[in-house]
Amino acid sequence: MSKEVLERLKTKFGDRVDVVERSARRAYVTVANEDWIPVTRYMYEEERGRLCTATGSDRSTGVELLYHFGFDGGGTVVNVRTTLAKPFPKIGSLAKYYPAADFIEREIFDFLGVEFEGHPDPRKILSSHDRPADFHPMRRDE
Amino acid sequence: MSTTIPIGPFHPVLEEPEYITLEVDGETVLGADIDLGRNHRGMELLAEEKTYDQDIFLVERICGICSASHSWAASLAVEDIVGCEVPARARYLRTIVHELERLHSHMLWVGLAGHIIGYWTVFMWGWKYREPILDALEMITGNRQHYAWYRPGGVRRDVPDEIWPKILKILDEFDTKVDLLTGAILDDPVILGRLKGVGILTTEDAVAYGALGPTARGSGVDIDVRRDEPYGAYSEVDWNVIVQDGCDCLAVAVVRLLEMKEAVKIIKQCIEKLPGGPIDAGIRDVPRGEGIGHIEAPRGETFHFIRSNGTNMPERHKMRAPTFNNIPTFRPRVKGETISDALLCFAVIDPCYSCTERMTVLDPSGKMLLSPKDLLRLSHEKTEQIRRNS
């Protein structure tokens, strides 16, 4: 199942996607910022992947987004990754097209300061409301 | 003019506290806004300062009810990085404890649902029948909750064979009680009147909102990680995924009741087939890499992602409990319902019910119109009304 998904993904997006299959059930796809919304939308709308959750992390290269798409029919997880430039990471919002991304994108905005353009409800979600607006606890900036 | 009803924010038992505001016009709910994070504990950052072994003790404290689920998912994520095979005996022991956890979690829900609709007998029965399951968990792991039982590579302690007859006896008795309770609930016209057709979550909404576990399966979405990506001993025993297409509160209740029967079946087969041998793969070092562990907790899929930098502590540990995905489904479910049914619409995703004791109705100036007790009373009165009319 995952193999077929990845083959179709490669056919559609060509060398704009870098696909690494770590095991029979786990694959990691890296895309550039401009291909983020086309690829993640494709995973949900065309391939019917289920957004299990998303991981945001502050790494030396920038703020990394990793969206985990579960394909329940085949028991696989395909992870789509992109890295955003600091200090003001910004990317299109998947929540606009897929409500399941709503809460988790708000969490990544809250903790890492990633601005999701077009998000239907761009508010903080977990950190205390009396914290300053630019306080993002998982950022590792000096 | 619409009125706002704030609910929450504190939920001492729930892993994800929530603050919900309902917009109502008279008795009818027009919409809902959900705000989490009033009791955020920063566990993802904490996990980065602990070793992989210590992490397990941390993640099982995400939730007292699902403590086996989180520790198993985190262990699977580490095993995914290492690429090791877990010994068969450990896989079976893990499955037994996990299914016992499902039994007590579902039974807890049945009891609390009974409380909300004013069926004290269901509440008393549910919680009474749950106790022996906690005793069984204590016999196996040493604790009623927070088992400290799972570890990356296997389980922490072995179990003497003489406890299994006692556990089987508990399960036999529990099985009879589940039948009794299922019959009592599904044959009761008043309970059916309260649950049937209430809190509709369509299949399309369940998929779009990423609903999980019984919440999704009650809306006809056929997903279950235990079958879809088999882990533990699930592929080696005979059981069924329970799916109902009613899309209402009754369908979710039926899923939970029938899943208890399946869980008993799974545990009995695991005890019967329990292999001998080692209980731990003996993981010593975790190499650089990324790993994912996801399992079917009682409320739905629990998801853990770990990135290792080759040290004995994770560089990033993402944890996502099922309620995080299930809470947004409350929005479409509660729309158009009455305030007395709003409680059920929360309860059906199996979050914490303490919120119902903290729910108040205020007018725009902040004056309290309905106290938490009033809201529970409204729900009980509706049950009484249906009872009188039936």
Interface residues (C-beta under 8 A of the other chain):
Chain A: R22 S23 R25 R26 Y28 R50 L51 C52 T53 T55 S57 L66 H68 G70 D72 G73 G74 G75 T76 V77 N79 Y98 P99 A100 D102 F103 I104 D110 K124 I125 L126 S127 S128 P137 M138
Chain B: D35 L36 G37 H40 G42 E44 L45 D80 G83 V207 A208 Y209 G210 I223 V225 D228 E229 P230 G289 E290 I292 H294 E301 F303 F305 R307 E315 R316 K318 R320 F324 N325 I327 P328
